[in-house]
Amino acid sequence: MKIIILGAGQVGGSLAEHLASEANDITVVDTDGERLRDLGDRLDIRTVQGRGSLPTVLRQAGADDADMLVAVTNSDETNMIACQVAHTLFHTPTKIARVREAAYLTRAGLFDNDAIPVDVLISPEQVVTHYIKRLIEHPGALQVIDFAEGKAQLVAVKAYYGGLLVGQQLRQLREHMPNVETRVAAIFRRDRPILPQGDTVIEADDEVFFIAAKANIRAVMSEMRRLDESYKRIVIAGGGQIGERLAEAIESRYQVKIIEMNPARCRHLSDNLDSTVVLQGSASDRDLLLEENIADADIFLALTNDDEANIMSSLLAKRLGAKKVMTIINNPAYVDLIQGGDIDIAISPQLATIGTLLAHVRRGDIVSVHSLRRGAAEAIEAIAHGDAKSSKVIGRAIENIGLPPGTTIGAIIRDEEVIIAHDDTVIETGDHVILFLVDKKHIRDVEKLFHVGLSFF
């Protein structure tokens, strides 16, 4: 696939890295020559220096025959105009734009071919807010992913001493919970993936990914670890777009405080939020945290744009007694360094956003793509189309499907029913199939499985 990416920042650079490793023809456009040189040295891609919204620059990047334009610069306006130019002059089939400003996103009819022709809108703030909200709703989870509009969920937890299944084989999960259907999709032990079998023994500190119907998630979590109590008191450091959206989404169910440095932003938050308490000051101010009884906080969330400020305020909050801390980290290199110590969960906005983008780049009918363990593995939701003659999966039991190495099918969503996958489960047309890949180099093979042959047409 020939793809033009506008913006060589963290999202654009990470996306180029993902796609270049999958045999796509990638061109990255940016005004920053140094960034482009760095990307070009590391990846097998073309680079073009210039403003991505200019017709001459887009033509130089290969827009005449590009399959897709992904506009992820820091400017909403540049991204929107680039999509307009690509549509009008080059008839680019698929146009994806990152748009952050809520005032654009809430206007009905603004993004269609008669106005601004954007096929897919990506709002990083919206994606990250939803990601954090799910983590708050599932205390103790490291990652929570929705499939089929929330009918099934994939949850990652760390197995602790005292968990009912620690030290036991996976097949005993069914004995513990005879009325609950679940499947362990992947296990990471000391950063290495293990494909789970019935005789696999869960060890303390394993990172366990399991899938189940949404209603059964909490019961399964209790098998892996002692359940955390539901959160009540939440402190948010940073009243930017993510902080504001998160407070707005959760303030009706939790006691929320926001700490924000900027006085004008504090006034805006006070005017627009209902029950959230807004405090002006620094989240790294020890006296302020003590005064606001940080030791009573169930969770401290550092959501500013400054990685170092987020890390330092999180470490301070944890030292002063906050039960759990989550931190946004924009630099992916930091994420693995800090998660799991004093900082319980490090959140990478880039990885959360890239999953949304990848769903539109994959071949076959791919509904969603999610990065697991900071990009080490992927979970994919694909829809099976065709019939037994035209499809490589329909009408076949899972044990008879030639899945690539390191790939497992965890569940199937059929209409409203969540079916946990077993060897004899047969896939039908229209099924939403949830797959896990611990080795992303086989992604093309998975996509080919869900291609419909010509005989179907």
Order of alpha helices (4+ residues) and beta strands (2+ residues): beta-alpha-beta-alpha-beta-alpha-beta-alpha-beta-alpha-beta-alpha-beta-beta-alpha-beta-beta-beta-alpha-beta-alpha-beta-alpha-beta-alpha-beta-alpha-beta-alpha-beta-alpha-beta-beta-beta-beta-beta-alpha
